[in-house]
Structures are given as structure tokens and as C-alpha cells.
Amino acid sequence: MVTLAYLAGLVLEALGLTSTILTISQYLQAVLGIAPQGQTVFSQFAILSQHMSTIDAEIAALSTKDDIIISDISTLATAIGAIPTAPQLAGHAVTLPSTAPAGYGADNTGAAHAVWSYILGQGEDAGSALDDLYGSRISLFSNTFASIPGAPWMVAWNLTGWQNYASGNIVPPAILDERTILPTDASILAWANRTGFGTYGWTDTHWRAGTVPMQLDQNRADVKWIITMTPAEFAAFQVIPKTPLEPPIWPGVDNVDFLPLTHLAERITIDGPMDGVIIMIGTAPSRLPFFQFSALKSFKYLGALAFVNDNLDVEAWQTISFTDGLYTPKTMKRATSVYIRTTGGVTGDVIPWTISP
């Protein structure tokens, strides 16, 4: 291939030949009678002959390099003429092998997997980048996510650009309510399938750069519903806010567990833990005054009780009065034990209870 450096070299050689010819001209002038002082005509001719031999050699070298230039120009012209000016495969059928080479195809370990899993410069693999590009195309034509009222965590996605889309043409699988998330839900997928399973059920599906629960629409096979809740949002909903501690309240007989009963005596201690006690009076001394409430009596001076906390601190005592009475702690969530005293001659039973979990 002819290069600028190569041509520059030829120019320098030609300039050298010109210099030689000028030198010979000077010697010719000397032969004609203007030779430098101290030189004879014969010596001038000898020098002239030597320079003529140099000229012959350099002219021969230039001739060889001219031939090379001509050859390179011919090769370059041939190469330029060989550049195609039309699609190279136009009009030519492509013959594919009957059996794909080993390692190719839609497998998870071969060349296809390697290509689509190749990490690009922005840190995303080739498959996800192509998916993002498609998503950008969808957004460009205003075919973005479609959502429905009451489903803030669930949006629809259509791979055909919402062709023939009309209101009511899509049917979501379920309404998802974040208030139904429990601490026991292992994942967004588990919560969704527990509370809003839908016709087909949710499955974790690779979507762009991550994995999301996805389910087909119940009316259109080309529409998929995607749960957009992030793991961080899911974890935040799983945290149960702490409620203020309050004294126990009788939750109903079906929601309590009764502990073994203890017979009343003048002074007894019953260990818990307990959320309250039921005291049933069997007999009371006749000297005690009382008030009648329907079929029940409320005695004066019958006795009292006091609940104890886990630090063995005793709260203010409460009067025992009714023949069938309910008593709970007033200043603690749950009592560790209870102290009871009664006046002489009182009989009856004490039944501690706890609220069922």
C-alpha cells in the first residue's frame, strides 16, 4: 500500500539525485576551462566519470521504486473496486443447519444465556437492557402502566401497546390491601397469594432489573398485572406499631382461659400471672350489712384484694362485695399475683383468668 511516508522518501531521493547532477555540472564547468586552481582536466574527467556512475545507480533504484508504486496503485484500485455497493445478502437465501450447534438455543447455560446475561457498561445485563429499551418505546407512545382505583400496589402491563384497549377490557385478579400484611407473611408473593390469589395466582417473575410478583389478567391474555410494592415498603407494613399499655378488660368468656380455683380464707395469696379474678361468695356472716342487686347481694366489710406486679409492688386495694364479682388490675397490664383477705366466717371460691392470645 502506498503511504505518505513512502512517497516522502522518494522525494528525498530525487532531491539527492538533483544535488548530484548539480555537482556534475560544476565539474563540467571545470572541464570547459574554469576548473579550480591546482586541478588538471584529466582529474576533472575522472571525478566526472565517478559521479556519472552514481547517477546511473540512483536512476536504476528510482526505476525499481516506480514499478513498486505502479503495482501498489493497481492493487489499491482493485481493492476499491471490490467494495460492495449493495446489500451483500440481497437475493441470497440463508441456509441454517438442521441441528443447532452445541451450546446454542434457549438454554440457561449455553451461548444464549451468556449473551443475554452479559453485563453492560451501565451495570445491567443485556436482556434487562433490551427490556428497558422496549419499555422506553412503550412509554414513548403513551402506552404506560394502567392502574385501577383501590389497587395502588398493582398495575397492568401490555406487551402489544394496549391495542384494542377500552375501558372495562381488562379485569384485575384482586384488590390488594396493605393493611392485611402480617408479620408472618414471608414475602410479598406469600402475602399476595394469601389475600388476593386471583384466578391464576401470583408467581415471582423476572422483570427488568429485578423480580416481581406477576399474574395474567382475567380477560386478556396479553395483559399482565405486576405488584409494584418494594421489599422496603413491605417490611415497613409488617412492623406492628406499639400500642399503649392498658389494664386488662374482660374480653368475653370465649376469649379467656380459667386457672384452677382456690377456696377463700381470711388471708390467701394466689400466684399468676393473671389478668383478673372472679370471686364467688358462698356464705357470709349475718352481721354484715348488704345491698340487693336483683338476685345478687353486695356486702359491706366483707373483704378486699390487691394485685401485685412483676416487681412485687402492690397497687391500691379493691373492696370485695358482690356474691359473684369480677375484679381486674387497675394500674398494670397483667398481675403476677393477688393478695386476698376476708372477714371471719366468709366462704367461697376464687378463679383467676387470663386473656387468650
WOVEN-V239089 format. One record per pair of residues at least 6 apart in sequence whose C-alpha atoms are under 6 Angstrom apart, sorted by sequence separation. I is the first residue (numbers start at 1). GAP is how many residues later the second one is. If there is no record, write none. Layout:
i=I gap=GAP
i=I gap=GAP
This chain:
i=104 gap=6
i=119 gap=6
i=185 gap=6
i=205 gap=6
i=217 gap=6
i=291 gap=6
i=308 gap=6
i=103 gap=7
i=104 gap=7
i=105 gap=7
i=118 gap=7
i=205 gap=7
i=217 gap=7
i=291 gap=7
i=307 gap=7
i=103 gap=8
i=104 gap=8
i=117 gap=8
i=118 gap=8
i=147 gap=8
i=204 gap=8
i=205 gap=8
i=216 gap=8
i=290 gap=8
i=307 gap=8
i=117 gap=9
i=146 gap=9
i=204 gap=9
i=215 gap=9
i=290 gap=9
i=31 gap=10
i=116 gap=10
i=146 gap=10
i=203 gap=10
i=215 gap=10
i=289 gap=10
i=290 gap=10
i=116 gap=11
i=145 gap=11
i=202 gap=11
i=203 gap=11
i=214 gap=11
i=289 gap=11
i=306 gap=11
i=145 gap=12
i=202 gap=12
i=214 gap=12
i=305 gap=12
i=202 gap=13
i=305 gap=13
i=213 gap=14
i=304 gap=14
i=304 gap=15
i=304 gap=16
i=303 gap=17
i=143 gap=18
i=174 gap=22
i=299 gap=22
i=298 gap=23
i=151 gap=24
i=174 gap=24
i=189 gap=24
i=298 gap=24
i=151 gap=25
i=173 gap=25
i=297 gap=25
i=297 gap=26
i=309 gap=26
i=310 gap=26
i=248 gap=27
i=308 gap=27
i=309 gap=27
i=308 gap=28
i=308 gap=29
i=308 gap=30
i=307 gap=31
i=306 gap=32
i=306 gap=33
i=305 gap=34
i=305 gap=35
i=304 gap=37
i=303 gap=38
i=303 gap=39
i=302 gap=40
i=303 gap=40
i=302 gap=41
i=281 gap=42
i=280 gap=43
i=280 gap=44
i=172 gap=45
i=279 gap=45
i=171 gap=46
i=279 gap=46
i=171 gap=47
i=278 gap=47
i=171 gap=48
i=278 gap=48
i=170 gap=49
i=277 gap=50
i=276 gap=51
i=276 gap=52
i=183 gap=55
i=182 gap=56
i=275 gap=59
i=285 gap=60
i=274 gap=61
i=273 gap=62
i=284 gap=62
i=273 gap=63
i=283 gap=63
i=158 gap=64
i=272 gap=64
i=283 gap=64
i=158 gap=65
i=272 gap=65
i=282 gap=65
i=157 gap=66
i=271 gap=66
i=282 gap=66
i=157 gap=67
i=270 gap=67
i=281 gap=67
i=156 gap=68
i=270 gap=68
i=280 gap=68
i=156 gap=69
i=269 gap=69
i=280 gap=69
i=155 gap=70
i=269 gap=70
i=279 gap=70
i=1 gap=71
i=155 gap=71
i=279 gap=71
i=154 gap=72
i=268 gap=72
i=278 gap=72
i=154 gap=73
i=267 gap=73
i=278 gap=73
i=153 gap=74
i=267 gap=74
i=277 gap=74
i=153 gap=75
i=266 gap=75
i=277 gap=75
i=153 gap=76
i=266 gap=76
i=276 gap=76
i=277 gap=76
i=131 gap=77
i=276 gap=77
i=275 gap=78
i=274 gap=79
i=275 gap=79
i=128 gap=80
i=274 gap=80
i=128 gap=81
i=247 gap=83
i=264 gap=83
i=264 gap=84
i=247 gap=85
i=248 gap=85
i=263 gap=85
i=264 gap=85
i=247 gap=86
i=263 gap=86
i=246 gap=87
i=262 gap=87
i=262 gap=88
i=261 gap=89
i=261 gap=90
i=259 gap=93
i=259 gap=94
i=258 gap=95
i=257 gap=96
i=257 gap=97
i=256 gap=98
i=256 gap=99
i=256 gap=100
i=255 gap=101
